[in-house]
């Protein structure tokens, strides 16, 4: 038998060049950073199907992957209500938006989405008319046709449908809260509550987690936000039913003189009147 004998330890695998490194891998335990101040509002009944709900939009920085939503009725004891995931488009107005009749073809809604790193896409006029491009704008719901990128994360929105779903058309100052959302948006958190809660103030804490779902913040160390429940989304919640449950209602000061048919009798109120109803004994 003939052949070549190679001493043990001499033979090695072929040496291949190394690929350039792509840098350090992402840290799965990176600090998510604090959740931005959320937008908390109660949409009209047309969006809730008559349910009494609070809607919450929350975002964070580059490493923020979402947050838990903890709710308290006394400010001390909190219960886990659900989870909000990354993806919302939240920001602020960068210029004043005047109160203009619907449809608004003369004004521009200028917004900055830097805090969420959000992106806005244009639609058609039909989309705006059908509220497909629905947005929250300082308490008023609006939709738009065209979104023009003016700088990084900054947009100019034109052809505006104002006062969507019966919300009040109003002037909004620079810095007012803005968000693009839809009723079925997975980054929108919908919290249902019973009619007996109307008039109560709830506290909300939003401890964040990172994009890997790790590094959840301690609930004790995050900011608490308060909100007074209005019950505006419930078509079946009548004034008399609420008063019978002992729920007082303060509707605030009248901004425009009104004459309306209430549950008991016609109501006439002048500008400046404060409408406050106490619960029945």
PATI-9132 format. One record per residue (C-alpha): residue number from 1; residue in three letters; chain; x negated, z negated, y negated. Coordinates in steps of 0.2 Angstrom, whole numbers, plus 5000, padded with zeros to 4 digits. Last residue first. Example, Ala and Ser with C-alpha at 12.3 -4.5 7.8 and 13.67 -1.06 7.14 Angstrom:
REM residues 2
(node 2,"ser","A",(4932,4964,5005))
(node 1,"ala","A",(4938,4961,5022))
REM end
This chain:
REM residues 281
(node 281,"unk","A",(5403,4773,4694))
(node 280,"unk","A",(5402,4792,4688))
(node 279,"unk","A",(5385,4797,4683))
(node 278,"unk","A",(5381,4800,4665))
(node 277,"unk","A",(5381,4816,4656))
(node 276,"unk","A",(5369,4821,4642))
(node 275,"unk","A",(5371,4837,4631))
(node 274,"unk","A",(5361,4835,4616))
(node 273,"unk","A",(5368,4844,4600))
(node 272,"unk","A",(5355,4853,4590))
(node 271,"unk","A",(5365,4869,4588))
(node 270,"unk","A",(5383,4867,4590))
(node 269,"unk","A",(5393,4863,4606))
(node 268,"unk","A",(5410,4869,4612))
(node 267,"unk","A",(5416,4865,4629))
(node 266,"unk","A",(5432,4871,4638))
(node 265,"unk","A",(5439,4858,4650))
(node 264,"unk","A",(5436,4849,4666))
(node 263,"unk","A",(5424,4860,4676))
(node 262,"unk","A",(5417,4868,4661))
(node 261,"unk","A",(5423,4884,4652))
(node 260,"unk","A",(5410,4888,4638))
(node 259,"unk","A",(5409,4889,4619))
(node 258,"unk","A",(5391,4889,4614))
(node 257,"unk","A",(5380,4888,4598))
(node 256,"unk","A",(5362,4892,4602))
(node 255,"unk","A",(5348,4880,4605))
(node 254,"unk","A",(5358,4866,4613))
(node 253,"unk","A",(5347,4851,4615))
(node 252,"unk","A",(5344,4844,4633))
(node 251,"unk","A",(5354,4846,4649))
(node 250,"unk","A",(5353,4828,4653))
(node 249,"unk","A",(5362,4825,4669))
(node 248,"unk","A",(5366,4808,4678))
(node 247,"unk","A",(5367,4808,4697))
(node 246,"unk","A",(5379,4795,4703))
(node 245,"unk","A",(5385,4805,4717))
(node 244,"unk","A",(5402,4808,4708))
(node 243,"unk","A",(5392,4815,4694))
(node 242,"unk","A",(5383,4828,4705))
(node 241,"unk","A",(5400,4833,4713))
(node 240,"unk","A",(5408,4834,4695))
(node 239,"unk","A",(5394,4845,4689))
(node 238,"unk","A",(5395,4857,4704))
(node 237,"unk","A",(5381,4860,4716))
(node 236,"unk","A",(5387,4875,4726))
(node 235,"unk","A",(5377,4888,4716))
(node 234,"unk","A",(5361,4878,4719))
(node 233,"unk","A",(5345,4886,4711))
(node 232,"unk","A",(5347,4875,4695))
(node 231,"unk","A",(5346,4859,4704))
(node 230,"unk","A",(5336,4851,4690))
(node 229,"unk","A",(5322,4841,4698))
(node 228,"unk","A",(5310,4833,4686))
(node 227,"unk","A",(5292,4838,4689))
(node 226,"unk","A",(5276,4827,4690))
(node 225,"unk","A",(5258,4833,4695))
(node 224,"unk","A",(5246,4821,4703))
(node 223,"unk","A",(5227,4826,4702))
(node 222,"unk","A",(5216,4824,4717))
(node 221,"unk","A",(5205,4809,4723))
(node 220,"unk","A",(5218,4800,4734))
(node 219,"unk","A",(5223,4816,4743))
(node 218,"unk","A",(5205,4817,4751))
(node 217,"unk","A",(5200,4835,4750))
(node 216,"unk","A",(5200,4846,4766))
(node 215,"unk","A",(5182,4852,4770))
(node 214,"unk","A",(5188,4866,4782))
(node 213,"unk","A",(5201,4880,4783))
(node 212,"unk","A",(5187,4892,4783))
(node 211,"unk","A",(5191,4898,4766))
(node 210,"unk","A",(5190,4880,4759))
(node 209,"unk","A",(5203,4866,4759))
(node 208,"unk","A",(5212,4859,4744))
(node 207,"unk","A",(5222,4843,4741))
(node 206,"unk","A",(5238,4848,4731))
(node 205,"unk","A",(5247,4832,4725))
(node 204,"unk","A",(5265,4833,4719))
(node 203,"unk","A",(5275,4819,4710))
(node 202,"unk","A",(5294,4820,4710))
(node 201,"unk","A",(5306,4815,4695))
(node 200,"unk","A",(5324,4813,4700))
(node 199,"unk","A",(5338,4822,4691))
(node 198,"unk","A",(5344,4831,4706))
(node 197,"unk","A",(5338,4822,4721))
(node 196,"unk","A",(5356,4819,4728))
(node 195,"unk","A",(5358,4837,4729))
(node 194,"unk","A",(5346,4838,4744))
(node 193,"unk","A",(5329,4846,4743))
(node 192,"unk","A",(5321,4862,4748))
(node 191,"unk","A",(5303,4866,4744))
(node 190,"unk","A",(5297,4884,4743))
(node 189,"unk","A",(5278,4887,4743))
(node 188,"unk","A",(5273,4905,4737))
(node 187,"unk","A",(5257,4911,4745))
(node 186,"unk","A",(5266,4919,4759))
(node 185,"unk","A",(5276,4930,4746))
(node 184,"unk","A",(5294,4932,4752))
(node 183,"unk","A",(5302,4927,4735))
(node 182,"unk","A",(5290,4938,4726))
(node 181,"unk","A",(5276,4933,4714))
(node 180,"unk","A",(5265,4938,4699))
(node 179,"unk","A",(5260,4922,4689))
(node 178,"unk","A",(5259,4917,4671))
(node 177,"unk","A",(5258,4900,4662))
(node 176,"unk","A",(5257,4901,4643))
(node 175,"unk","A",(5240,4901,4635))
(node 174,"unk","A",(5244,4913,4622))
(node 173,"unk","A",(5262,4909,4616))
(node 172,"unk","A",(5278,4914,4624))
(node 171,"unk","A",(5294,4919,4614))
(node 170,"unk","A",(5310,4918,4624))
(node 169,"unk","A",(5323,4927,4635))
(node 168,"unk","A",(5332,4914,4645))
(node 167,"unk","A",(5333,4917,4664))
(node 166,"unk","A",(5348,4927,4670))
(node 165,"unk","A",(5341,4935,4685))
(node 164,"unk","A",(5327,4943,4674))
(node 163,"unk","A",(5326,4938,4656))
(node 162,"unk","A",(5316,4953,4651))
(node 161,"unk","A",(5312,4969,4660))
(node 160,"unk","A",(5296,4974,4653))
(node 159,"unk","A",(5289,4992,4650))
(node 158,"unk","A",(5271,4987,4648))
(node 157,"unk","A",(5259,4975,4656))
(node 156,"unk","A",(5241,4974,4649))
(node 155,"unk","A",(5229,4966,4662))
(node 154,"unk","A",(5213,4955,4663))
(node 153,"unk","A",(5205,4951,4679))
(node 152,"unk","A",(5189,4960,4673))
(node 151,"unk","A",(5193,4969,4657))
(node 150,"unk","A",(5208,4980,4651))
(node 149,"unk","A",(5216,4984,4668))
(node 148,"unk","A",(5233,4992,4664))
(node 147,"unk","A",(5248,4986,4673))
(node 146,"unk","A",(5263,4998,4671))
(node 145,"unk","A",(5281,4995,4676))
(node 144,"unk","A",(5285,4977,4672))
(node 143,"unk","A",(5296,4962,4678))
(node 142,"unk","A",(5301,4946,4669))
(node 141,"unk","A",(5306,4929,4673))
(node 140,"unk","A",(5306,4917,4659))
(node 139,"unk","A",(5298,4899,4661))
(node 138,"unk","A",(5281,4903,4653))
(node 137,"unk","A",(5280,4920,4661))
(node 136,"unk","A",(5284,4920,4680))
(node 135,"unk","A",(5283,4938,4687))
(node 134,"unk","A",(5293,4950,4697))
(node 133,"unk","A",(5286,4968,4700))
(node 132,"unk","A",(5301,4972,4712))
(node 131,"unk","A",(5313,4967,4698))
(node 130,"unk","A",(5325,4982,4702))
(node 129,"unk","A",(5322,4988,4684))
(node 128,"unk","A",(5304,4986,4686))
(node 127,"unk","A",(5303,4995,4702))
(node 126,"unk","A",(5314,5009,4695))
(node 125,"unk","A",(5302,5011,4681))
(node 124,"unk","A",(5288,5013,4694))
(node 123,"unk","A",(5275,5001,4699))
(node 122,"unk","A",(5258,4996,4693))
(node 121,"unk","A",(5246,4985,4703))
(node 120,"unk","A",(5240,4968,4698))
(node 119,"unk","A",(5224,4959,4705))
(node 118,"unk","A",(5221,4941,4706))
(node 117,"unk","A",(5204,4931,4704))
(node 116,"unk","A",(5214,4915,4704))
(node 115,"unk","A",(5207,4907,4688))
(node 114,"unk","A",(5202,4924,4681))
(node 113,"unk","A",(5220,4931,4680))
(node 112,"unk","A",(5221,4934,4662))
(node 111,"unk","A",(5237,4941,4654))
(node 110,"unk","A",(5243,4953,4640))
(node 109,"unk","A",(5262,4957,4640))
(node 108,"unk","A",(5264,4971,4629))
(node 107,"unk","A",(5279,4974,4617))
(node 106,"unk","A",(5289,4989,4612))
(node 105,"unk","A",(5299,4994,4628))
(node 104,"unk","A",(5307,4978,4631))
(node 103,"unk","A",(5323,4981,4641))
(node 102,"unk","A",(5329,4968,4637))
(node 101,"unk","A",(5330,4961,4620))
(node 100,"unk","A",(5313,4954,4612))
(node 99,"unk","A",(5307,4937,4611))
(node 98,"unk","A",(5289,4939,4606))
(node 97,"unk","A",(5274,4939,4619))
(node 96,"unk","A",(5259,4930,4611))
(node 95,"unk","A",(5242,4935,4617))
(node 94,"unk","A",(5230,4930,4631))
(node 93,"unk","A",(5244,4924,4643))
(node 92,"unk","A",(5238,4914,4658))
(node 91,"unk","A",(5234,4916,4676))
(node 90,"unk","A",(5240,4916,4694))
(node 89,"unk","A",(5240,4929,4707))
(node 88,"unk","A",(5243,4920,4724))
(node 87,"unk","A",(5233,4925,4739))
(node 86,"unk","A",(5226,4908,4746))
(node 85,"unk","A",(5238,4898,4757))
(node 84,"unk","A",(5250,4884,4752))
(node 83,"unk","A",(5254,4871,4765))
(node 82,"unk","A",(5269,4860,4769))
(node 81,"unk","A",(5279,4845,4764))
(node 80,"unk","A",(5266,4831,4768))
(node 79,"unk","A",(5273,4815,4763))
(node 78,"unk","A",(5267,4804,4748))
(node 77,"unk","A",(5270,4785,4744))
(node 76,"unk","A",(5265,4780,4727))
(node 75,"unk","A",(5272,4791,4714))
(node 74,"unk","A",(5290,4786,4718))
(node 73,"unk","A",(5298,4802,4724))
(node 72,"unk","A",(5282,4808,4732))
(node 71,"unk","A",(5277,4826,4738))
(node 70,"unk","A",(5261,4832,4747))
(node 69,"unk","A",(5257,4850,4747))
(node 68,"unk","A",(5242,4855,4757))
(node 67,"unk","A",(5230,4867,4749))
(node 66,"unk","A",(5223,4885,4751))
(node 65,"unk","A",(5207,4894,4754))
(node 64,"unk","A",(5197,4888,4739))
(node 63,"unk","A",(5179,4895,4740))
(node 62,"unk","A",(5180,4907,4725))
(node 61,"unk","A",(5191,4895,4715))
(node 60,"unk","A",(5209,4889,4716))
(node 59,"unk","A",(5227,4894,4717))
(node 58,"unk","A",(5244,4886,4717))
(node 57,"unk","A",(5262,4893,4715))
(node 56,"unk","A",(5276,4881,4718))
(node 55,"unk","A",(5295,4884,4720))
(node 54,"unk","A",(5308,4870,4719))
(node 53,"unk","A",(5323,4873,4729))
(node 52,"unk","A",(5342,4870,4729))
(node 51,"unk","A",(5349,4883,4740))
(node 50,"unk","A",(5362,4895,4733))
(node 49,"unk","A",(5354,4911,4740))
(node 48,"unk","A",(5337,4905,4732))
(node 47,"unk","A",(5334,4920,4721))
(node 46,"unk","A",(5351,4923,4714))
(node 45,"unk","A",(5353,4905,4712))
(node 44,"unk","A",(5340,4904,4698))
(node 43,"unk","A",(5322,4899,4701))
(node 42,"unk","A",(5316,4881,4700))
(node 41,"unk","A",(5299,4879,4693))
(node 40,"unk","A",(5281,4872,4697))
(node 39,"unk","A",(5266,4882,4692))
(node 38,"unk","A",(5251,4873,4698))
(node 37,"unk","A",(5236,4866,4689))
(node 36,"unk","A",(5221,4874,4698))
(node 35,"unk","A",(5217,4867,4715))
(node 34,"unk","A",(5200,4857,4715))
(node 33,"unk","A",(5184,4864,4723))
(node 32,"unk","A",(5184,4871,4741))
(node 31,"unk","A",(5167,4862,4745))
(node 30,"unk","A",(5158,4872,4758))
(node 29,"unk","A",(5160,4866,4776))
(node 28,"unk","A",(5159,4883,4784))
(node 27,"unk","A",(5144,4887,4773))
(node 26,"unk","A",(5142,4906,4772))
(node 25,"unk","A",(5127,4914,4781))
(node 24,"unk","A",(5111,4914,4771))
(node 23,"unk","A",(5105,4931,4766))
(node 22,"unk","A",(5108,4948,4774))
(node 21,"unk","A",(5091,4948,4782))
(node 20,"unk","A",(5082,4965,4783))
(node 19,"unk","A",(5082,4972,4801))
(node 18,"unk","A",(5067,4968,4812))
(node 17,"unk","A",(5055,4981,4819))
(node 16,"unk","A",(5054,4983,4838))
(node 15,"unk","A",(5041,4976,4849))
(node 14,"unk","A",(5042,4982,4867))
(node 13,"unk","A",(5044,4968,4880))
(node 12,"unk","A",(5028,4960,4886))
(node 11,"unk","A",(5016,4962,4901))
(node 10,"unk","A",(5000,4951,4901))
(node 9,"unk","A",(5008,4935,4906))
(node 8,"unk","A",(5006,4937,4925))
(node 7,"unk","A",(4992,4949,4929))
(node 6,"unk","A",(4998,4967,4931))
(node 5,"unk","A",(4994,4975,4948))
(node 4,"unk","A",(4993,4993,4949))
(node 3,"unk","A",(4998,5002,4965))
(node 2,"unk","A",(4993,5005,4983))
(node 1,"unk","A",(5000,5000,5000))
REM end
